[in-house]
Amino acid sequence: MAEAHQAVAFQFTVTPEGLDFHLSREAIRQLYLAGISSWKKRLVRAKNSFLTGVYPASPSSWMVVVMATAGSFYCQVDPSMGMIARIRHCLPESRLLSPESRTMVSAAVFSTGVWLSAVLLFRQALKLLLSYHGWMFEPHGKMSRSTKIWVALMKVLSIRKPLLYSFQTSLPKLPVPSVEATVTRYLESVRPLLDDEKYSKMEVLAKEFKEKTAPRLQKYLVLKSWWTTNYVSDWWEEYIYLRGRSPLMVNSNYYAMDFLYVTPSHVQAARAGNAVHSILLYRRKLDRGEIPPVMALGIVPMCSYQSERMFNTTRIPGKETDMLLHLVDSKHLAVYHKGRFYKVWLYYGGQLLPPRDLELQFQRILDDPSPPQPGEEHLAALTAGERVPWAEARARFFSQGKNKASLDAIERAAFFLTLDEEEHGYTPGREGCMDAYAKSLLHGQCYDRWFDKSFTLVVYKNGKLGANAEHSWADAPIIGHLWEFMLATDKFQLGYTEGGHCLGEPNTSLAPPQRLQWDLPEECRAAIERSLRVAKALADDVDFCCFQFSDFGKGLIKKCRTSPDAFIQISLQLAHFRDKGCFCLTYEASMTRLFREGRTETVRSCTAESTAFVRSMGDTRQSRAERQRLFKLAADKHQHMYRLAMTGAGIDRHLFCLYVVSRYLGIQSPFLAQV
């Protein structure tokens, strides 16, 4: 409680002489600075919202239009064709405005209208240009005349440096493919997997679906595409992720690794300090929109919508469906170490804590000898087990009192940090080190990661680090952008002393991290242990083989004029066939971020062309030249399928949405049941 008393701005005591106030100047100063910082953030967000809303125009272009209009008007040239005079006539009479001032105001109003009309025109033109995807299907190194014109227009309209969300409202909507095209591509994808009899039955089901059921379902889907920003993403998030009742750990969450060969510092608290500070610098850039959008070919923007929920986000369990809690801002971090939870403030005096101060705070946690409270050590296992028991336990044991306050501190944190007691990483000559490293990041001890947080940063005892990310709020490339920024900033900008500590001098007057308090009854502890047993069984069932491959990389594959992605996918088909003696449906994710709020689409990489190549590799009668020809056909086919998926002409998301509509309408479809 001492820290809490230090944090309040004033205290008072009742004496026989009346009330005795004790003001804390430092606390009042901190409140003032925090308020100033908050207002600065609001102003920056407002400015960025305006700049994003008028892109590709700028405020300076508005000034140019106003000055040009006013100048031409005073040169006895009326560019408004009488509109300025009409606006002046409509202005209310006022003694404060002279006739010249009324003319200037009228000219400014007219100029603003012209400027806004131009902004809307440019944005519509940009949306039309971004709807063109012909460039993607052209041979590598060749460009048609229409694509050259398109490139020139794109460069003209996006000449101004964009903010992160500048292109959002200009991105086209994901188109709804025709049922005929989707069903045809589906039948083509399953042909290598079905014998003639099964394929004939599937053709009959597909024909019946196209003629009877699909037209009605398609109409509803087209209406949804008109009404919503993206006809897939909201249903995909809800039904594929949030309504899943199985554990997030292993089944849904994914991980990211540290540098393999470099460890900038072996001091755990120092590495955590630099990493956390780097991540918060990225968050500040994200809030200000200063991160440039990802651009294909340097001119085609990708949707940045998924970045909005990277921080201050937690998945809240429910009995039937989960929900995502996202806050505009969060000023603290939740930390786990040796079975204990802490709350660490990230700001002091309205300023972000420097790495050396963060190192000090984390070292205080590492040096804390206090034991976990009853049930606290395995508490996070609730997030690793089944969702329904976690939802029931949360409603029963964490809805009031100190348990609710402590849970709020975790769920409302910027993100979650685990100061791990183990040592992991790549060690040359040590067999299985990468397997253990990967498994640790994937599931840990099943109770030392908060799997509901948008991501958990894991820092090991030897200074290595990694992350475990929840999947519903975004896909892996979004975390990848953050991860690359963090690693580069940590290593090449912030740096360390010779002893491995963060640079600078620590502020020892900082209040220590706040230990979270829990009151977990026996029934709650029993629920925690049940979830832990479920999670342990799942983790023990994972066989993970992670190894370093250095024989060649994508450079050699590209020299062979082959897509590295196609090369890997065809190699997987060959390896699986040699191992199992058969083919199977194969899922590869492609992104649809060329469209607004796009996420992923499935590429069915087991094609007739790839299976023909795989069979030729086991046929001794086939020549090397014939195998190369079949490989080229398989690679080209895979690339074509990938491009179709990226441009909204995939198979699975359309069929998924048709299935959802059929469930809403209570329509039974034998074809959709087989898909």
N, C-alpha and C positions, 0 to 999 in steps of 0.2 A: 504493500500500500504506500510505501514511501515515495515510489516513483509517481504514483497517481497524485499524491499531494503536491509534488513538485510541479506537476503539469498544469494545475489550475491557476487561473490568473489572480484570483483573490480568495482569501479565507476570512471568516469572521467568527468571533466568539461572543457569547452573551455574558456580560459582567454586570455587577450591581449598578455601575455607572451608565450602562447602555450597551450598544453594539460596538465592538472593537474590530475594525477592518484592517487586514494586512494585505497590501497590494504587492504583487510580484512583477517588477518591471520587466524582467527577462521573459516571463510568460506572456505578458501583454505585448511585448515586442515580437515574440514568435507568432502570436495570433495576428498581429498587424501584417507581418511579412507573409504569412500564409494566405491572408486575404488578398494582398497585392498580387501574389503569384496566381491565385485562383482567377482573379479578374483578367490578368494578362492572358491566361489560357483561353478564357471566353472570348476575348478580343481577337486572338489569333484564329480561333475556330470560326468566328464570324467573318473575318477577312478572307480566310481560305474558302469558306462557303460561297462568298461573293465571287472571288476569282475563279472558282471552279464552275459556278453557274453561268458566267459569261464567256468561258473559254470557247473558241480560240481568240476572242477579242480581249481587250484589256482596258482598265480605266483610262490610260493615256489615249487610247483610240477614241474614247468618248469625248475627251477634251479636244482632240483634233476635229471631230465632227462639229462640236459646238462652236469652236473658233472659226472654222470654215464657213459655217452658216451665218454667224454674226458678221464676219468680214464681207461676205458676198452681199448680205442685206444692206450694209452701210455703203456698199459700192453701187447701190441702186439696182442690184440684181436680186430678184426674189426667187430662191431655189425651191421655196415651198409652194409656189403657184397659188398664193393667197391664203395658205393654211395658217401662217404666222399671224396675219391680220385677224383671222377668225378666232384664233386662240386668244389674242389680245382683247378682242371684243367680249369673250366669255369670262375673262378675269374679273373678279369683284373689284368694285371701285374702292380706292384707298388713297388717303392723303400722303401716305408714306412712299407711294410709288409715283414717280414722275412719268410722263409719256415715254421718255427714253428707257427708263427702268422697266416699264411694262413691255416694251418691245424686246428688251434683252431677256426677260423672263419667258416671253412667248417663244423667242428663238431657241432658248435652252430646252423648253418643253418639246418643241418640234424636233430638235436635234436628238433629244433622248429617245423619242419615239422612233426616229429613223435608225438610230444606233441599235436599239433593242430589236427592231425588225431585221436588221442586218445580222445580229447575233443569232436569232432564230433561224435565219436562212442559212448561215454558215454551219450551224449545228445539224440542220437537216441534211445539208450537203455532205457533211462529215459522216453522218449515219449511213447515207446511201453509199458512200465510198467504202465504209467499213463492212458493208454487206457483200462486197465483191470478194470472192475467194478463188477466182480463177488462177491467181498467181501460185497457189499451192499445188496445183495439178500440172504445172508446166515442167518440162524436163530441166534437170539441174544445169545451170549455166546458160540457159536460153530464156529469153523474155519476149513475149509477143508485143505488138504495138499497143494493144489495149492496156496491157499491164504497165508498159512504160508511161503511158498517159496517166494511168491510175497512180503510179508512184509519184509522178510530178505533182499531181493535184494534192496528194496526201502530204507531201513535203511543204506545199504552200499553205495548206490549212492548219498544219501542226508546227508551224515555224517557231511559235512562242514556246518556251520551256514549260512543259505541263507539270502540274502538281499530281499527287497520287490519284486523285479522283476526278481529274479534269475531263477524262473521256467517258466517265460512267454513263451519263445520260445520252451520249452519242453512240454507245455500243448498240448493235442491233439485237432484237429479241431472238431467242433460239427458235428456229422454224419447226413446225410440225411436219414430219415427212408424210408422204402418202402411204396409205395402208398397203397398196400394191407393191411399192418399192421395198417397204420394210419386210413384208412376208416373203417376197422373192429373195431378198438377201438372207433372210433367216433359213429358208430351205437350202440355199446354196451353202450356208455355214454348217448345216447338219448332214449334208450329203456324204461326206467322208466317214461319218460315224455310224450310219445306218445301212443295213443291208437293203436289198431291193424291196422286200416285202414291207419292212417297217417304213421305208421312205415313201412307198406308195400310200400307206395309211396316213402318213403325215401330210402328204399332198392333198388327200381327200379332206382332212380336217382343216387344212389351210384354205382350201377353196370354199368350204362351207362357211368358215369364219369371214372371209372377204365378202361373200355375197349376202350373208344374213346378219351377222352380229356386228361386224366392224363398222359399217357406215354410221350406225347410231352412236357407238362409242366415240368415233372420230369427231362427230359434230360437237359433242360435249368437250372434247379435248381442244378443238380449235377455238371454241368459245373461251375456254380457260386461258389459252395463249393470248387472246385479245385482252383479257381482263387483268392478267398477272404479268409481272416482269419476266418470269421464266416459268414455263409450264411444267418443268421437271423438279427444280431444286427444292421447293418447299415440301413436296411429297417425298422426295428422296431423303431429305433430312429427317422428316417425321417417321416414315415407315421403315426405312432401312436402318436408321441410327436410333432415334429417340424412343421408338416403340420396342426395340430389342430388349428382351428380359434376361438375356444371358450375360455373363460377366464381361465388362469392358476389357479387363486385363487379358492379353493374348489375343482375344477374339476381334478386338476393334482397335485398341490403342497401338501406336507404333513408336519407334525410337529413333534417335539420332546419336551418332558417335563423335568423339573428339578427333583431333589430329592423330594419325597412327604413329608417326615417327617423332613428333615434337611434343614436349610437355613444357610450356613456358615457365611454369613454377611447380615445384613439388610441395609447396606449402598449401595445405588444404584451404585455410581461411583466406589466404591471399588470392588463390585462384578463384575462389567463390566471390571475393570482393570485386575483382576485375570483371568477371563474367556477369555478375548481377548489374554492375554499373554500365557495362556495354549494352546489355539487354534494355536497360532503362533509357539509355541514349537512343536506342532504336525506337522505343515506345514514344519518346518525345518527338522524334522525327515523324513518326506515324501520326501522332495527334496533330502535328502542324502540317501534315500533307507534304512534307519535304522529300519524302522518298519518291523517286520517279517511278512511274508505272513500268511494268515489264513490257518490252516492245519486241515483237517479232520482226526481223529484218531491219530493226531500228525505226520502223514507222507504223507498225500495226500494234495497237495497245491491247493488253490483256485485261480482263476484268479484275478489279482490286477489291471487290466486295468482301471477300473472305478475310481480308486483313483487319476488318473492323472489330472482330471479336477475338483477336489474338490475346489481348490482355484483359484483366479484370473480369474473367469469364469462368463460370463453373456450371457443370451439368448437375441439375438437381433431380434426385430420383423420385419417381412416382409409381403408383401401383400398376397403372396401365401404360403410362407414357412418361418419359422424363421431359424436363424443360431446361432451356439454357438461360442462366442468370447472367446478364451482362451489365456492368456498371460503366458509366462515363469515365470515371477515374478511381484510382485506389492509391493510397499513400503508404501502404505497408506491405510487408512480405510475410508469408507463413513459412516457418522453418521447422524441420523435423531432425532430431538427432538423438540417438540412443533411447528411443521410446518416448521422447518428450517433445511437445509442440511449443513453439515460440512465435511471438509477434514482433517483427522488427520494423521500426519506422524508417522510411526511405528518404525523408526530407528533414532538414533542419534550417529554420529561418527562411522557409519558402524555397530553399535551394536543395537540389539533389545531393545526397551524401556522396562525397568523393570515395574512390576505391579504398583508400587507407582507413577511412572511418568505417566502411562496411566490413573490412577485414577485422577491425577491432571488435565490432559487434559479433561477428561470426566466431572469433576466437573466444569471446566471453561465453558463447554457447558451448563451444568445445571444452572449455575449462570448467563448466558447471558440473559439480559432483552430485547434484540432487538426483534421486532415483525417480523413475516414472510413477505416476499415481496409479492406483488399481484400475486395470483395464485400459490404461492410456497407451501402452506400448503397441498393442495390436489393433488399436482403434481404426486405422486406415484400411484394415482388411475388409471393413464394411463396403468400401468402394471397389474392392477387388472381387467380391462375390456376386451372387445373383441380385438383380435390381429390386425385386419385390421385397425380400427380407430387409434390405437396406432402407427402402422407402418406409416400411412399417416401423423399423427401429428409429428412424429419423423423426417420424411423427410422434412416436411414443416417448422417446427419451431425450430428444434434442429440441423441443419446442418452447422451452422456458428456462429461466434461471441461468446459472453459470455455463451449463452445457450449450444453450442456445448462443450465448455471448461468444463462447470459444469457437463454436462451429461457424458463426458469422465471421469471425476473424479469419478463418481459413477460406471460406467460400467467397469472401469479399476481398481477398488479397489480390495483388497484381498477378502473382503466380506463386507456385509452390517450390520450395527448395529443400532438398534432402542432403544433409551432410553425412555421407555414407561412412560406415566403419570399415568397409572392405577396400581392397586395392585391386584395380583392374586396369586393363590396357593391353596393347600389343607388346609382347616381349619376344624378340627373335630367339628361336630355338626352344621356346616353351610351348609344348604341344597343348592344344585346347584352350589357350589363353583367350583367343577371340570368341570361342564358343561361350565361355563363362562371362566374358564382357557383354556379349549380345544378350544372353539370358538375363543378366543382372539388369540391363536397361529395359528389357521387355517386361519383366515381372518382379525383379528384386526378390525380397523376402516375402512378398505378398502383403506386407503391412507397412512398408517404409516408403511408399509412393502414394500420393493422393490422386488416384486415377480419374477422378471427376474434374480436376482442374484442367484448364485449357492446355497447360503443359507443366511438367515437373522437371526442374533442373536438378540433376544429380551430380554432386561433386564428391569424388572418392578421396580416401585418405592420402593417396600418393599424388594428388593434384590432377588426375585425369577427371574428365567430366563427360556428361551425356545428357540426354533428355528423353522423357516419355511423354507423348502427346495424345490427348483425347481427339477422336476423329470427327465427331459430329459437326463441329463448328467450322472446320476447314480441312483441306487436303494437304498432303505432305509437302508440296512445293512451297506453300506459304510459310511453314516452319523452316523450310530450307533457306529462304531468303534471310530470315532472322538469324539462323544459325551461322551462315556465312559471314554476316555482318559482325556477329558477336566474336567469332574466332579471329577475324581480321583485326578488329578493334583491340581485342585483348592482347594479341601478339605484337602487332605492328604500331599501335598508337599509344596505348596506356603503358605497357611495359612493366618491369619489375626491377628491384634493386639486386645487387649481387647476391644477397642472401635469400632472394626469392619473395620478398615482401612487396606490397604495393608501394608506389612512389608517394612521397609526401609525409607529413606528420599527422598523427591521429589526434582527434579532438577528444581527450579523455573525459571531458565534462558531459559527454552524451549520456543520457539515461540508458541503463542496460536494457537488453531485450526483455520483453514482457513474457513471462511463463504463463501459458494458457492453463486454466483451471477446469477440472472435470469432476463430476459427481456421478459415476457410472454404477448403477445398482447391479445386483447379481444377474437379473434377467437380461440386462443390456450386455454384460460381459459374456453371457452364454451365447447371445446372438452374434457377438463379435467372433467368438471362437468357432461357431458354425460356419460363418462366412469364410474364416481363415482356412478351415478344412476343405471347403469347396475350392478355394483359390489354390491351395497347396496341391490338391489333386490335379487341377488343370495345369499348373506350372510343372509338376513332375511328369506330365504326359507330353511335354514339349521336348523334342529332340532337335537341337539347333547345331548346325555345322556352319561356321563362318570362317572363311580362310582368305588369305591374301593371294591374288592371282596377278603375277607380274610378267608373264610370258609375252603378252602383247596387250594393246589397248585399242581404243576407238580410232587412233591415228592410222594403224595398219589396216583396219577394216575399211576406212574411208579411202585409202590408197587403192583398195580393190574395187572402188566405185560401188560400194554396198552400204546401205544404211546400217549403222551399228545396232539399232533397235531390231531391225529385221534379222540381222545375223544372230543375235541372242535368242530371239523367239524361235527361229528355225532350229537352232542348236538345242533348245529345250525340247522341241518335238522329237528330234533325233534321239536325245538321251532318254526321254520317257519311253519311246518305242523300243529301244534296245533293252531297257530295264523291264518293262511290263509286257511287251509284245503286242500292244494295242495303242489306239489313239483315244483321246478324250476331249471333251469341251475344255477350252483353255481361255482364261480371262486375262486380258491385259488392259490396264486403264489408260485411256487417253484423256486429255483435258479438253473442255469446251469453253474455255475462258475467252475465246474470241467473241462470245456472246455475253450479254449482261446477266450477271449472277450465275454464269455457267460453272459447273463443277467437273464432272467426269462423264465419260461414255466408255462402253466396253468395245474392245477390239477382239474379235474371235479369231485368234491367230492359228487355229487348226483349220487349214484350208485344203481344198483339193490339190492345189499346187504344192503346198508344203508336204503333204502326205506322199505325193508322187516322188518328190526329192528324197524323202526319208526311205521309202521303199527301194529307190535306186541305189542307196548306199549299202543295202544288204544284198543287192543283186550283182553277182560277180560278172554277169554278162554285160552290164552297163559300162560304157567307156567313161573315161575321165571327162571328155568333152561333153558327153550327154549329161553327166551329173552336174557339170557347171551350168549347162543350159537350163536344167530343171531348177537349180538353185536360184538362178537369175529370175526365172519366172515366179518362183515362190517369194523372193524378196520384193519384186515389183508388186505382186499381189498384196503382200502385207502392207507395203507403203500406201497403196491405194486404199485399202481398208482403213488404215490409220487416218488418212486425210479425210475420208468420208465421215469418220467418227468426229474428227475435230470440227468439221463444218456443219454439224447438226444432222447428218444423214446416217447415223448409226442405227443399230437394231434394238438393243436391249432397253434403253431408256424409254423409247416409244412404246414397246410392248409392255413395259412395267406400268406406264401411265394408263394404257388401255386396260390393263388388268385392274388397276385401282378404280377406274371409272366403272368397270363391270361389277366390282364388289359394291360400290355405292348404289348402283342400280339394281342389284340383286340378280344379275344375269350370269348364268352358268355357261362357260365356253370351254368345250373339250380341247380346243386348240390352245387357248391360254393356259389351261391346266397342264398341258404337256410341255409347254415352253420352259 
